[in-house]
Amino acid sequence: MQWEAIDHREQEDENENENENEMMARRRPKKLLSASDQTLEEDEKEEEEEDQPGSSTTTTDEQEQQHSELQEDEDDDAGETFISPPPSSSSSSPSPPSSPPPPPKRYAPLPCPVADDATKLEESVRVYADGIYDLFHFGHARSLEQAKKSFPNTYLLVGCCSDALTNKYKGKTVMNEAERYESLRHCKWVDEVIEDAPWVITNEFLEEHQIDYVAHDSLPYADSSGTGNDVYAFVKAAGKFKETKRTDGVSTSDLIMRILKDYNQYVMRNLARGYTRKDLGVSYVKEKQLQVNMRITKLRQKVKEQQERVGQRLNTVANAADLIDWVENADRWVSGFLEKFEEGCHLMESAIKSQIQKGLLMQQNQFILRSNNNLVNGRVEASRQIH
């Protein structure tokens, strides 16, 4: 009887432990299971319930209620714990690298008119195009290509205005007239370069060079009178004008604007290549200021690159070891450090600038004192000589 009582108590303890395990399993967040795994788990639960004593006394309503509660718990767990957080948009993941700029636009070659046997035997058509052609670029070359391909047999003459005419009617050029003439000679579409071309085309000029047509874009260009008359009005009226299309996105003015936009970078670029500040027309203060700014910019870039590398490593470790919270805290620490570093860089930059200005003021004051001393000494020496 003693042994039977002991066995009965052990059986009751096992049943209680199983019930407690079941209750803990219900409360504990479940891991993600596939459909087959969930089915197996439900079957095992049913077998365990059948094996337990007194399980047959449960009514059908109680079973349905328990089943609905289990289903609600599974739905809640699936809505809470089964979905993993997105990898990006959180502060723990490193900021993605800036998207590369779009590829440069490609320009297809212009179509060339096909010459038949009859046109091959004809004399070539003499087409004239003129302009300033400063900082000769592919927009100029494409306009000359259009003029060259106006007819199957084209002899292209290109007139280029002198520095005197250009400075008078349009403004200062970057390249002088000799450089602009030579640039045109190296363009494969050009057959002949006419130097010191006139600003306004006349009938005498067309007859002198035996010009059949004039090629240019259709925009009106003011003549030398300054009244806004089109310089090509005479040619258009005579029916000898061939229109060419401008190339969007490139012009001499655009190229100059690009340089002016990044002026400081180009100054530092040339200083690094051996040009002096006097060659570039830059003051001593401007030179030192640009050097300090460039060094600080390089330092910031290095810190940013290092932050990206550290962020990538932290993200890898977090994905491998499930340390998302730790990585978020680490990223906040790094961000705080970088903010302090930015403030320190700004303060250091301001301090360096103020020190440079103080040094310049001291040099200026010393120069004034030396000049005054020299002036006084000169006056004293002159008075001594007089006496």
KAZIDA-V582569 format. One line per field, one symbol per residue. ss: DSSP state (H for helix, E for strand, C for the rest). burial: # if it has 16 or more other C-alpha atoms within 10 Angstrom, else .. Layout:
# KAZIDA-V582569
ss = ???
burial = ???
This chain:
# KAZIDA-V582569
ss = CHHHHHHHHHHHHHHHHHHHHHHHHHHCCCCCCCHHHHHHHHHHHHHHHHHCCCHHHCCHHHHHHHHHHHHHHHHHHHHHHCCCCCCCCCCCCCCCCCCCCCCCCCCCCCCCCCCCHHHHHCCCEEEEEEECCCCCCHHHHHHHHHHHCCCCCEEEEEEECCHHHHHHHCCCCCCCHHHHHHHHHCCCCCCEEEECCCCCCCHHHHHHCCCCEEEECCCCCECCCCCCCECCHHHHHHCCEEECCCCCCCCHHHHHHHHHHCHHHHHHHHHHCCCCHHHHCCCHHHHHHHHHHHHHHHHHHHHHHHHHHHHHHHHHHHHHHCCHHHHHHHHHHHHHHHHHHHHHHHHHHHHHHHHHHHHHHHHHHHHHHHHHHHHHHHHHHHHHHHC
burial = ............................#...........................................##..##.............###..............................######.#####..#########################.##......#.#.#..##.##....##..##..#####.........#.####.....##......###..##...#####.#....##...........#..##..#.....#.........#...#....#...#......##..##.##..#.....#..##.##......#......#...#...#..#...............................
